Amino acid sequence: MTEEHPPAPAESAPPKPPPKPKPAPRELPTMEGIAAFIDGEDYPLINALFNQLVLPKFDGLYAQIKKEEILPQHWQVITARGVDSDVAFEDLKIVHRLRAGYDDEEVAAARLAALEIAWEELRGKNPALWTAQDVFHAMRRILEKKRPIDHHELLSAVRDVWSGMTLPHGREQLEQLWACLAFVRKKTKK
């Protein structure tokens, strides 16, 4: 007698791995939050606009900002790298004013550290003379060099520089910064 063997099971495909869960949408600042930030509120969510940007994406956003004519088109590109100043960052009057204006030493240290990185990228240009274009130029260089920075701290320090000015320059730059941040928020997906 022949032994009967059960039929060999058909080869089955390995089970499909479960689909990867979609990442939760990241929280982005609201337009009201951006306006409150410009008016002086602490709003760390501003960092979400820039913390995941790679250089090509940043350049694309900046090109769109220029195309929309949110910032004036006439500004001088700073081509040389590194600080070209005889004045140390800590010796700047604006740095002394900012340091004295912050109640919390940790906040002061974080914001001034971020401001100093941007100052270095702008070759020692006094932050009191910066424009919104300068800030974006510094941010691009920081991103290009992959320097670690908290954009909230940098933008807060810049805002504090401009909001403390009595001349119209500060208010004009705050308005341009607000327009740029609102535009970036509009173009940023969750």
Phi and psi restraints in degrees (value plus and minus 20) as a CYANA .aco file:
   2 THR   PHI    -113.0   -73.0
   2 THR   PSI     116.0   156.0
   3 GLU   PHI     -98.9   -58.9
   3 GLU   PSI     117.3   157.3
   4 GLU   PHI    -113.6   -73.6
   4 GLU   PSI     111.5   151.5
   5 HIS   PHI    -123.2   -83.2
   5 HIS   PSI     118.3   158.3
   6 PRO   PHI     -83.7   -43.7
   6 PRO   PSI     130.4   170.4
   7 PRO   PHI     -81.5   -41.5
   7 PRO   PSI     123.3   163.3
   8 ALA   PHI     -85.4   -45.4
   8 ALA   PSI     116.7   156.7
   9 PRO   PHI     -82.9   -42.9
   9 PRO   PSI     122.4   162.4
  10 ALA   PHI     -86.3   -46.3
  10 ALA   PSI     122.2   162.2
  11 GLU   PHI     -85.4   -45.4
  11 GLU   PSI     106.9   146.9
  12 SER   PHI    -130.2   -90.2
  12 SER   PSI     130.9   170.9
  13 ALA   PHI     -90.5   -50.5
  13 ALA   PSI     126.1   166.1
  14 PRO   PHI     -80.1   -40.1
  14 PRO   PSI     128.5   168.5
  15 PRO   PHI     -82.1   -42.1
  15 PRO   PSI     122.3   162.3
  16 LYS   PHI     -91.6   -51.6
  16 LYS   PSI     117.7   157.7
  17 PRO   PHI     -86.1   -46.1
  17 PRO   PSI     130.0   170.0
  18 PRO   PHI     -82.4   -42.4
  18 PRO   PSI     128.1   168.1
  19 PRO   PHI     -82.4   -42.4
  19 PRO   PSI     124.9   164.9
  20 LYS   PHI     -86.4   -46.4
  20 LYS   PSI     116.3   156.3
  21 PRO   PHI     -87.6   -47.6
  21 PRO   PSI     122.0   162.0
  22 LYS   PHI     -91.0   -51.0
  22 LYS   PSI     117.4   157.4
  23 PRO   PHI     -83.8   -43.8
  23 PRO   PSI     125.8   165.8
  24 ALA   PHI     -83.7   -43.7
  24 ALA   PSI     120.8   160.8
  25 PRO   PHI     -80.4   -40.4
  25 PRO   PSI     117.9   157.9
  26 ARG   PHI     -98.0   -58.0
  26 ARG   PSI     128.4   168.4
  27 GLU   PHI     -98.9   -58.9
  27 GLU   PSI     111.7   151.7
  28 LEU   PHI    -137.4   -97.4
  28 LEU   PSI     136.2   176.2
  29 PRO   PHI     -86.1   -46.1
  29 PRO   PSI     130.4   170.4
  30 THR   PHI    -107.8   -67.8
  30 THR   PSI     144.1   184.1
  31 MET   PHI     -83.6   -43.6
  31 MET   PSI     -56.5   -16.5
  32 GLU   PHI     -86.5   -46.5
  32 GLU   PSI     -58.1   -18.1
  33 GLY   PHI     -84.7   -44.7
  33 GLY   PSI     -59.8   -19.8
  34 ILE   PHI     -83.5   -43.5
  34 ILE   PSI     -64.0   -24.0
  35 ALA   PHI     -82.6   -42.6
  35 ALA   PSI     -61.7   -21.7
  36 ALA   PHI     -84.8   -44.8
  36 ALA   PSI     -58.0   -18.0
  37 PHE   PHI     -80.5   -40.5
  37 PHE   PSI     -67.2   -27.2
  38 ILE   PHI     -81.3   -41.3
  38 ILE   PSI     -53.7   -13.7
  39 ASP   PHI    -100.1   -60.1
  39 ASP   PSI     -19.6    20.4
  40 GLY   PHI      95.6   135.6
  40 GLY   PSI     -23.2    16.8
  41 GLU   PHI     -93.5   -53.5
  41 GLU   PSI     129.0   169.0
  42 ASP   PHI     -97.0   -57.0
  42 ASP   PSI     103.0   143.0
  43 TYR   PHI    -163.5  -123.5
  43 TYR   PSI      57.9    97.9
  44 PRO   PHI     -79.1   -39.1
  44 PRO   PSI     -38.7     1.3
  45 LEU   PHI     -84.6   -44.6
  45 LEU   PSI     -35.0     5.0
  46 ILE   PHI     -75.4   -35.4
  46 ILE   PSI     -53.7   -13.7
  47 ASN   PHI     -77.5   -37.5
  47 ASN   PSI     -50.3   -10.3
  48 ALA   PHI     -83.9   -43.9
  48 ALA   PSI     -40.1    -0.1
  49 LEU   PHI     -92.4   -52.4
  49 LEU   PSI     -45.5    -5.5
  50 PHE   PHI    -144.1  -104.1
  50 PHE   PSI     -34.7     5.3
  51 ASN   PHI     -91.2   -51.2
  51 ASN   PSI     -35.8     4.2
  52 GLN   PHI    -133.0   -93.0
  52 GLN   PSI      -9.0    31.0
  53 LEU   PHI     -98.8   -58.8
  53 LEU   PSI     116.9   156.9
  54 VAL   PHI    -119.4   -79.4
  54 VAL   PSI     143.4   183.4
  55 LEU   PHI     -75.7   -35.7
  55 LEU   PSI     -67.7   -27.7
  56 PRO   PHI     -80.4   -40.4
  56 PRO   PSI     -57.0   -17.0
  57 LYS   PHI     -87.6   -47.6
  57 LYS   PSI     -62.3   -22.3
  58 PHE   PHI     -80.9   -40.9
  58 PHE   PSI     -65.8   -25.8
  59 ASP   PHI     -81.0   -41.0
  59 ASP   PSI     -58.4   -18.4
  60 GLY   PHI     -84.4   -44.4
  60 GLY   PSI     -63.9   -23.9
  61 LEU   PHI     -83.3   -43.3
  61 LEU   PSI     -63.1   -23.1
  62 TYR   PHI     -85.9   -45.9
  62 TYR   PSI     -57.6   -17.6
  63 ALA   PHI     -82.4   -42.4
  63 ALA   PSI     -58.7   -18.7
  64 GLN   PHI     -87.4   -47.4
  64 GLN   PSI     -57.9   -17.9
  65 ILE   PHI     -80.8   -40.8
  65 ILE   PSI     -64.2   -24.2
  66 LYS   PHI     -86.3   -46.3
  66 LYS   PSI     -60.7   -20.7
  67 LYS   PHI     -82.4   -42.4
  67 LYS   PSI     -57.7   -17.7
  68 GLU   PHI     -96.1   -56.1
  68 GLU   PSI     -24.8    15.2
  69 GLU   PHI      37.7    77.7
  69 GLU   PSI      18.1    58.1
  70 ILE   PHI     -92.8   -52.8
  70 ILE   PSI     -55.1   -15.1
  71 LEU   PHI    -131.3   -91.3
  71 LEU   PSI     128.0   168.0
  72 PRO   PHI     -78.8   -38.8
  72 PRO   PSI     127.2   167.2
  73 GLN   PHI    -104.1   -64.1
  73 GLN   PSI     -33.2     6.8
  74 HIS   PHI    -118.9   -78.9
  74 HIS   PSI      77.3   117.3
  75 TRP   PHI    -167.8  -127.8
  75 TRP   PSI     131.5   171.5
  76 GLN   PHI    -109.6   -69.6
  76 GLN   PSI     107.8   147.8
  77 VAL   PHI     -96.6   -56.6
  77 VAL   PSI     114.7   154.7
  78 ILE   PHI    -112.5   -72.5
  78 ILE   PSI      91.0   131.0
  79 THR   PHI    -111.2   -71.2
  79 THR   PSI     -55.2   -15.2
  80 ALA   PHI     -93.6   -53.6
  80 ALA   PSI     135.1   175.1
  81 ARG   PHI    -126.2   -86.2
  81 ARG   PSI     130.4   170.4
  82 GLY   PHI      68.7   108.7
  82 GLY   PSI     141.8   181.8
  83 VAL   PHI     -90.6   -50.6
  83 VAL   PSI     112.5   152.5
  84 ASP   PHI    -144.5  -104.5
  84 ASP   PSI      43.4    83.4
  85 SER   PHI    -166.0  -126.0
  85 SER   PSI     125.4   165.4
  86 ASP   PHI    -107.0   -67.0
  86 ASP   PSI     -28.8    11.2
  87 VAL   PHI    -116.0   -76.0
  87 VAL   PSI     108.4   148.4
  88 ALA   PHI     -95.9   -55.9
  88 ALA   PSI     129.9   169.9
  89 PHE   PHI     -74.5   -34.5
  89 PHE   PSI     -65.7   -25.7
  90 GLU   PHI     -85.8   -45.8
  90 GLU   PSI     -37.5     2.5
  91 ASP   PHI    -107.1   -67.1
  91 ASP   PSI     -28.6    11.4
  92 LEU   PHI     -89.5   -49.5
  92 LEU   PSI     116.3   156.3
  93 LYS   PHI     -79.1   -39.1
  93 LYS   PSI     -58.0   -18.0
  94 ILE   PHI     -85.0   -45.0
  94 ILE   PSI     -53.1   -13.1
  95 VAL   PHI     -87.4   -47.4
  95 VAL   PSI     -62.3   -22.3
  96 HIS   PHI     -82.8   -42.8
  96 HIS   PSI     -62.2   -22.2
  97 ARG   PHI     -84.0   -44.0
  97 ARG   PSI     -63.7   -23.7
  98 LEU   PHI     -83.7   -43.7
  98 LEU   PSI     -67.3   -27.3
  99 ARG   PHI     -78.3   -38.3
  99 ARG   PSI     -61.6   -21.6
 100 ALA   PHI     -90.4   -50.4
 100 ALA   PSI     -46.2    -6.2
 101 GLY   PHI    -101.8   -61.8
 101 GLY   PSI     -37.3     2.7
 102 TYR   PHI    -110.1   -70.1
 102 TYR   PSI     109.8   149.8
 103 ASP   PHI     -96.8   -56.8
 103 ASP   PSI     -52.2   -12.2
 104 ASP   PHI    -120.7   -80.7
 104 ASP   PSI     102.5   142.5
 105 GLU   PHI     -84.3   -44.3
 105 GLU   PSI     -55.2   -15.2
 106 GLU   PHI     -86.6   -46.6
 106 GLU   PSI     -61.6   -21.6
 107 VAL   PHI     -81.9   -41.9
 107 VAL   PSI     -66.8   -26.8
 108 ALA   PHI     -78.2   -38.2
 108 ALA   PSI     -66.3   -26.3
 109 ALA   PHI     -82.8   -42.8
 109 ALA   PSI     -64.4   -24.4
 110 ALA   PHI     -85.7   -45.7
 110 ALA   PSI     -65.0   -25.0
 111 ARG   PHI     -89.3   -49.3
 111 ARG   PSI     -61.3   -21.3
 112 LEU   PHI     -90.4   -50.4
 112 LEU   PSI     -51.6   -11.6
 113 ALA   PHI     -84.6   -44.6
 113 ALA   PSI     -63.2   -23.2
 114 ALA   PHI     -86.2   -46.2
 114 ALA   PSI     -61.4   -21.4
 115 LEU   PHI     -83.0   -43.0
 115 LEU   PSI     -57.8   -17.8
 116 GLU   PHI     -86.0   -46.0
 116 GLU   PSI     -58.3   -18.3
 117 ILE   PHI     -80.9   -40.9
 117 ILE   PSI     -65.8   -25.8
 118 ALA   PHI     -85.3   -45.3
 118 ALA   PSI     -59.2   -19.2
 119 TRP   PHI     -78.3   -38.3
 119 TRP   PSI     -63.2   -23.2
 120 GLU   PHI     -81.7   -41.7
 120 GLU   PSI     -62.1   -22.1
 121 GLU   PHI     -90.2   -50.2
 121 GLU   PSI     -40.3    -0.3
 122 LEU   PHI    -120.9   -80.9
 122 LEU   PSI       2.7    42.7
 123 ARG   PHI      37.3    77.3
 123 ARG   PSI      15.8    55.8
 124 GLY   PHI      62.4   102.4
 124 GLY   PSI      -3.9    36.1
 125 LYS   PHI     -87.5   -47.5
 125 LYS   PSI     113.2   153.2
 126 ASN   PHI     -79.9   -39.9
 126 ASN   PSI     105.9   145.9
 127 PRO   PHI     -77.3   -37.3
 127 PRO   PSI     -44.6    -4.6
 128 ALA   PHI     -87.4   -47.4
 128 ALA   PSI     -39.0     1.0
 129 LEU   PHI    -121.0   -81.0
 129 LEU   PSI     -22.9    17.1
 130 TRP   PHI     -84.8   -44.8
 130 TRP   PSI     135.2   175.2
 131 THR   PHI    -136.2   -96.2
 131 THR   PSI     151.5   191.5
 132 ALA   PHI     -79.9   -39.9
 132 ALA   PSI     -55.7   -15.7
 133 GLN   PHI     -81.4   -41.4
 133 GLN   PSI     -60.4   -20.4
 134 ASP   PHI     -80.5   -40.5
 134 ASP   PSI     -61.9   -21.9
 135 VAL   PHI     -81.8   -41.8
 135 VAL   PSI     -65.1   -25.1
 136 PHE   PHI     -88.1   -48.1
 136 PHE   PSI     -54.0   -14.0
 137 HIS   PHI     -84.8   -44.8
 137 HIS   PSI     -64.2   -24.2
 138 ALA   PHI     -82.6   -42.6
 138 ALA   PSI     -63.3   -23.3
 139 MET   PHI     -80.8   -40.8
 139 MET   PSI     -58.3   -18.3
 140 ARG   PHI     -84.3   -44.3
 140 ARG   PSI     -65.0   -25.0
 141 ARG   PHI     -83.6   -43.6
 141 ARG   PSI     -59.5   -19.5
 142 ILE   PHI     -82.9   -42.9
 142 ILE   PSI     -63.6   -23.6
 143 LEU   PHI     -86.1   -46.1
 143 LEU   PSI     -61.9   -21.9
 144 GLU   PHI     -80.2   -40.2
 144 GLU   PSI     -59.4   -19.4
 145 LYS   PHI    -107.4   -67.4
 145 LYS   PSI     -23.0    17.0
 146 LYS   PHI      37.6    77.6
 146 LYS   PSI      19.8    59.8
 147 ARG   PHI    -100.0   -60.0
 147 ARG   PSI     112.8   152.8
 148 PRO   PHI     -90.9   -50.9
 148 PRO   PSI     110.9   150.9
 149 ILE   PHI    -174.7  -134.7
 149 ILE   PSI     128.4   168.4
 150 ASP   PHI    -118.1   -78.1
 150 ASP   PSI      90.7   130.7
 151 HIS   PHI     -83.6   -43.6
 151 HIS   PSI     -51.0   -11.0
 152 HIS   PHI     -81.3   -41.3
 152 HIS   PSI     -64.4   -24.4
 153 GLU   PHI     -86.2   -46.2
 153 GLU   PSI     -62.3   -22.3
 154 LEU   PHI     -83.4   -43.4
 154 LEU   PSI     -71.2   -31.2
 155 LEU   PHI     -85.7   -45.7
 155 LEU   PSI     -53.6   -13.6
 156 SER   PHI     -85.7   -45.7
 156 SER   PSI     -63.4   -23.4
 157 ALA   PHI     -83.7   -43.7
 157 ALA   PSI     -63.1   -23.1
 158 VAL   PHI     -83.1   -43.1
 158 VAL   PSI     -64.7   -24.7
 159 ARG   PHI     -77.8   -37.8
 159 ARG   PSI     -62.8   -22.8
 160 ASP   PHI     -87.5   -47.5
 160 ASP   PSI     -54.4   -14.4
 161 VAL   PHI     -81.8   -41.8
 161 VAL   PSI     -71.4   -31.4
 162 TRP   PHI     -90.5   -50.5
 162 TRP   PSI     -57.0   -17.0
 163 SER   PHI     -91.5   -51.5
 163 SER   PSI     -40.0     0.0
 164 GLY   PHI    -106.6   -66.6
 164 GLY   PSI     -18.5    21.5
 165 MET   PHI    -107.3   -67.3
 165 MET   PSI     125.4   165.4
 166 THR   PHI    -112.4   -72.4
 166 THR   PSI     -39.8     0.2
 167 LEU   PHI    -100.1   -60.1
 167 LEU   PSI     135.0   175.0
 168 PRO   PHI     -80.3   -40.3
 168 PRO   PSI     -41.1    -1.1
 169 HIS   PHI     -72.2   -32.2
 169 HIS   PSI     -64.4   -24.4
 170 GLY   PHI     -82.7   -42.7
 170 GLY   PSI     -67.1   -27.1
 171 ARG   PHI     -84.3   -44.3
 171 ARG   PSI     -60.7   -20.7
 172 GLU   PHI     -81.4   -41.4
 172 GLU   PSI     -62.9   -22.9
 173 GLN   PHI     -90.0   -50.0
 173 GLN   PSI     -56.5   -16.5
 174 LEU   PHI     -82.0   -42.0
 174 LEU   PSI     -60.5   -20.5
 175 GLU   PHI     -85.0   -45.0
 175 GLU   PSI     -60.5   -20.5
 176 GLN   PHI     -86.6   -46.6
 176 GLN   PSI     -60.7   -20.7
 177 LEU   PHI     -82.6   -42.6
 177 LEU   PSI     -63.3   -23.3
 178 TRP   PHI     -78.2   -38.2
 178 TRP   PSI     -66.4   -26.4
 179 ALA   PHI     -82.1   -42.1
 179 ALA   PSI     -60.4   -20.4
 180 CYS   PHI     -86.5   -46.5
 180 CYS   PSI     -66.2   -26.2
 181 LEU   PHI     -84.1   -44.1
 181 LEU   PSI     -60.4   -20.4
 182 ALA   PHI     -83.5   -43.5
 182 ALA   PSI     -59.7   -19.7
 183 PHE   PHI     -86.4   -46.4
 183 PHE   PSI     -65.7   -25.7
 184 VAL   PHI     -81.1   -41.1
 184 VAL   PSI     -61.2   -21.2
 185 ARG   PHI     -81.6   -41.6
 185 ARG   PSI     -62.7   -22.7
 186 LYS   PHI     -82.4   -42.4
 186 LYS   PSI     -54.3   -14.3
 187 LYS   PHI    -109.1   -69.1
 187 LYS   PSI     -29.4    10.6
 188 THR   PHI    -110.4   -70.4
 188 THR   PSI     107.3   147.3
 189 LYS   PHI    -110.4   -70.4
 189 LYS   PSI     133.6   173.6
